[in-house]
Amino acid sequence: MAIDIKAPLFPESVADGTVATWHKKVGDKVTRDEVIVDIETDKVVLEVVAPADGFLSQIIKAEGDTVLSQETLAIFETGTATLTATTASASAAPVAAVVSSSPAATTNTDLAPSVRKAVAENQLDASQIAGSGRGGRITKEDVATHLSAPAPVAAPAAAVQPVALSLAVGERIEKRVPMTRLRAKVAERLLQAAQGTAMLTTFNEVNMKPIMEMRKAYGERFEKRHGVRLGFMSFFVKAAVEALKRFPAVNASLDGNDIVYHGYHDVGVAVSSDRGLVVPIVRDAERMNLAEIEKNILEYGKKAKEGKLSLDDITGGTFTISNGGVFGSLLSTPLLNPPQTAILGMHKIQDRPMAVKGEVVILPMMYLALSYDHRLIDGKEAVSFLVTIKDLVEDPALLLLDL
């Protein structure tokens, strides 16, 4: 029975996607729930899985093609039958012939489009590349491995001519590649934040010694009890939620000429992935304790590294926290994530001499930055919000006692 393999149902915020990678070719046997193709959107990569045991009989959308929500990508046949030569030849142009059980040496025409492009750009011979895919097929990772492998040592006889060597030394290589959808969306949002908001940034600094001492005293017991380490981010999320309660405009968003006040606190926590910076949402953070927040952040971090974040994981949010300190940033200006009206930037903890009660004391200090949309948030409100976070972090008992 023939089944249409369709693109996922995209939310309203996602207009379309791009076929990133076909994991199966026409005629390949596929088991139920096995990944067939990846669809890249401007937010995440979505996996499309097989609806049953069977095989692909036709690929309609090639790698690199733009697809709309629920658009047909391929035709899938259930059952264990294989394509006949007649069926394969009658298929549409993008359909490749079925690979026999004993394939000959790989040629460029046997490769997936993305792999074929990588081979062509680097002027490689596909038959010289070891394939690690099913049936010995070559993947993009195989091409990268082949390129990174050390070149064979030349024989003692001077096989390399001086002219060729001078050309290699003086060669100036350029490579043009299109932006990924995620990078293009990041660029779009950066421009939107810079041009479409009245963004200002206020700065402060926070003494991290109280939290560091608390982690040292209770960190081991906390991890043993809750199965997760006690980090800094959970304190900042809790402090941000308390500050957002006191200054609801910072938790609001702008929709045209309307101000939308949110009666919940969905805090986005920026995490790094191979595809770039993504912001999964800790939803209803006001209902969570420190352990629950840490577990959420840990799970999102794992999903980001594995490319498993869903659209629901990163859609929405009323406020964002970004921690440039993990990369060594001492001070920066975080950019707004519209339609949100504020974002908190954390930075590197660094020992600095501080004046405390008339004496110079070395303390672990962190610079904080709050960028905000001045169309909605006044300077006094922004400064007071940031000072509230500073006070709560420097005296964690205020968080526990709800003071």
N, C-alpha and C positions, 0 to 999 in steps of 0.2 A: 504494500500500500504506500502511495506517495504522500509525503507530508511536507508542507512548506516550512522551512527554517527561517524564522523572522527575527529581525532586530528586536532588542528589548523595548518595553514601553518606557519612553523617556518622560520625565516630569516636565512641567511647563517651562522650567528654567533651562532646560537643555533642548536646543533646537534640532540638532542632528548629531551624528557620530561618524567615525571613520573606521573602515575595516582595517584592523591593525595586523592580525596574524591569523592565517588559516592553519590550524593544527592537523587537518585532515585533507586529503586529496580525493578526487573522484575515484570511486571504487574501493577506497579504504574501508575496512570493517570497523565499525564503531559500536561500543557497548552503551547501554542506557546510562545517562548522566555523565558521560565522558565529554570533556570540553572539545568543541568543534572549532570555534572561532572566537577571537577577542575583538570587541568593539570599543574603540577609544572615544570617549567624550571629552569635553573640556574640563571635566572634574575627575573622573575615574575611568578605569578600564573594566568593562563588563564582559563576563564570560557567557557564551551561549553554549548550552550542552545538548547532547542528543536526547530526543524524546523517547527513544526505544533502541533496541538492538537493530542494527542494519548497516547501511552504507550510504555515502553521498552519491547521487546519480548526476547532479548538475550543480555547478557553482555559478551563481548569477552575479554576485558582487565580488570583484577581485580586491586584493589588498590595496589600500589607498583610496578606494572608492568611498564617496560620501553616502550615508544611508540615513533615512528618516525613521522615526519611531514606527515599529511594527512593519517595516518594509521587508519584503522577502529577500533573503540572502542566498538561499540554496534550496535544492529539492532533495529530500531524504527518502530513501526506500527502506521500509521495515523488512525484517526477515534476514535470511542468510544467503540469498542468491547473490551472484556477482554479475557485473555488467558484461554483456557480450560485446564482441567487436562491433556488431551492427548498432547496438544501443549507444556505444561510446561514440561512434562516428556520427550518429544522428543528433548528438547533444549539441548545445550551443557552443559558441566560440570559446568561452572561458574554460570549458570542460576539458580536462586532460585525459589521455587514454589510461586504462587501468594498468597498473604496474604488475608485471608477472611475478610469480613466486620466486623466480631466479633472475633478478634484474641484471642487465649488463652494466658496464661502467657508466657512472653518472655523467650526463651531458648537461649543458646549460639549459636545454629545453625541458629537462626533468625537474627543475627547481621551482620552488614557490617564488612568486613575483619579487618579494622583498629580498630573498636570498639571491635570486638572479641579478637583481640590481646591485647588490653588494659585490658579487663576483665580477660584474662588468665594470663597476667603478674602480676596482682595484686590479683589473686586468689579470684575473686569476684563471687557472685551468681547473674546472670543477672536478675532473677525474683525479686530481692530485690532493683533494681535500678529504680527510677522513670524516665520514658522517656518523653522528651519534643518535640520529633520530630513528624512529621505527623503520625497520627494513633497510637500515643503513643510509637513510635520507639525510641530506645536509641541512643543517639549521643555521640561523644567523650567528649563533654562538660558535658553531664550528668554523665559520668564516673568520670570526674575530680571533679564535684560538690559532687558526692557521696563520693569520697575519702577525700575531704576537710571537710565534715560534721563532727561535734564533735561526738565522740563515746558515746554511751549511758552510763549513770551513773550506776555503779554496785550496786546491792542490798546490804543492810547492812550486810547480811551474807557473810562471806569471800569466794566469788566465785573465786577469782584470787589466785592461789597457789603461794607461794614464789618462787618456781623454775621457773614457767612461767614468773614471773615478772623480775627475774634476767636475763633470756634469752632475754626478750624484751629490757631491758636496755642495755645489752651488744651486741645487734644485730648490725652487720656491713653490711649495704645494699649497693650493687652496682647495677647499671643499665646500660646496654649497648644499645645505640640507634644509628642508622646510621645518618650521617651528612645529613642535608637538602641539596638540590641542590644549594641553594643560598650560604650556608656556605661553601660548597665544592668549589664553584667557587671563593668565596672570598679568600679561602686558596690558590687556584691555582694562582690567580692573585698576591697575596702577594709574593709567591715564584718567580713568573715571574718577578715582580718588583725588588726583592732583587737579583736574580741571572742573569737576562737578561738585566739589565740596569746598567749604571755607575752613580748611584744616589748619589747626594750630597744635602745638605740642608743649606741654608743661613737664618739667623734670623735678625729681626729688631723689633722695637717697635713703636707704633703709639699712639698719644695723641687723645683720643676719645672725649675730651671736646667740640670741635667745632660742631661735629655731634650731640652730646647729647643736646647741647644748641639749635641747629636748630630744633631737634625733639620736644623739650619742647616749643619752640616759635610757630612752625607751624604744629605740629603733629595733633592737633584737627581739624584745618582747612583742612589739607590734607585728613584726614579720612572722613570728611564730604563731601568733593568735589569728592573724588575718590572711597569711599566705602571700603577702605582698610587701615590698619595701616602703618605708615611709620617706617620701621625697619632698622636695620644696614646692612642687607645683600644686599639690593638694592644699597647702596652706594659702597659697595665693588665690586659688579658686574660691576657697571658703571666704577669704578676706574680700575678694572682689564681689561675691554674692552679697555679703553684708553691706558693703559700700553701695552696691546697686539698689538695695532696698531703701537706703537713706537718700539716694539721689536718683530717682526713677527716670529722669531725663537721659541719663547716661545709658540706661537699658532700653531706651526707646529707639525707634527708627523713623525715617522720613519717607512718606509716600506722596510725592507731588507736594501739594500745600498742606497735607495732613500729617499730624504727628501721631504715630501709633505707639501707645504705651503698652508694654507687655507685662502681664501679671505672672510671669514665670521667668526663670533665669537659665537659658540655654547658653552655656559658655563654650565657645570654640577654643580649642587648644591646638596651636600650630605645631605640626610634627613634620619631620623631613622624610621623604621617600626617594626612591630611585628616579621617580618622574618629576620630582620637585617638591615644593612646600604644599602640603594639604592641611585643611583645618577641620578635623572631625569634631562633632558636637557632644559635649557632656550635657545631656538633657536633664532638666529639672534638678540642677545642681544644688538648689536650696534644700532639697530633700535628702541629700547624701551626706554621710560622714566622711572623714578623711580616707578611711580604707576603701569605701565604695568609689570615691573619686580616683584614687590611685589605681584601682582595678580597671576602671573605665579607660584611663589614660594608657595603661600597660597594654590592654587588649587592642586599643586603636593603634598603638605603636607597632604591634606585631602585624596587624592587618595591613598597615601602610607599607611595611617592608615586604610583605608577601604579595602586595597588589590586590588585596582582598576587600578593600573598603568599598562599601556600597554607596549609591547615591543618597540613600537615607542617612548614612553616617555623616555626610558632609554638607547636607542641605539645611539651611536655616541658621539659627544662632542669633542671640541678641547682644552678645559682647564677645570679644576675642582677646586671648592672651598669647603673646609670642615671646619665646625665650631665646634671644640671640646669644645668651651667655654660654650655651652649650657649644657654640662654635668659637668662643673666645671674644665676642663683641663686648667692649667696655661701655659703649654708649651709642645709641642709634635713634633714629626717628621712625617709629613704625607707621605704616600707611593704613588708612582706614579700609575696612572691608564693607563697602556699601551693600545694603542700605543701613548697616549699623552706623552708629554715630560716635563710637569711641573704641579704642584698642589700647591695651596695656602692654608695654614692652619691658621684659625682664632682661638683665644683663649679667655679665661675669661678676662673681664674688671676688673681691680683691682686698687684701689687708691695706688699710690706710691709717695714718695718724689722725686721730680725732680728739677734739677738746671736750672732755667730760668733767663737769664740776671743777673747772679751772685747771685740770691736769690733762696732759697729752697721753692718750691711750691708743694702742693699736687695735683696731676692730675690723672684722670682715664686713665690708660694705658693698652694697649693690646699688647701682643707679637704676632708677625707675623712670619710664617715660610714658606719658599718657597723651596720645593724639586724639583730638576730638573735633567734631564739626561745630564750628562757632555759630552756625545758623540756628542751632538748637540749644547748645550748651554754652553758658556764659563762662568767662575765665574764672570767676570766683567759685562757681560750682565745680569746674574741672579741678582746680587746685585743692578744694576741700575734699573732693572724692579721692584724690591721690594721697592726701595727708591721712585720710581715714584708713586706706590700705596700709600705709606706713605704720600707723599706730597699732593696728591689729597684728601685723606681722612682728613688730618689735615686742609686743606683749601678747603672745598666743593665748594666755588665760582669758583675755577679753572675748576671744572666739568661743572658748569652751563655756564661759559663764554667760554668754549672750549679752554682753555689756557694751 
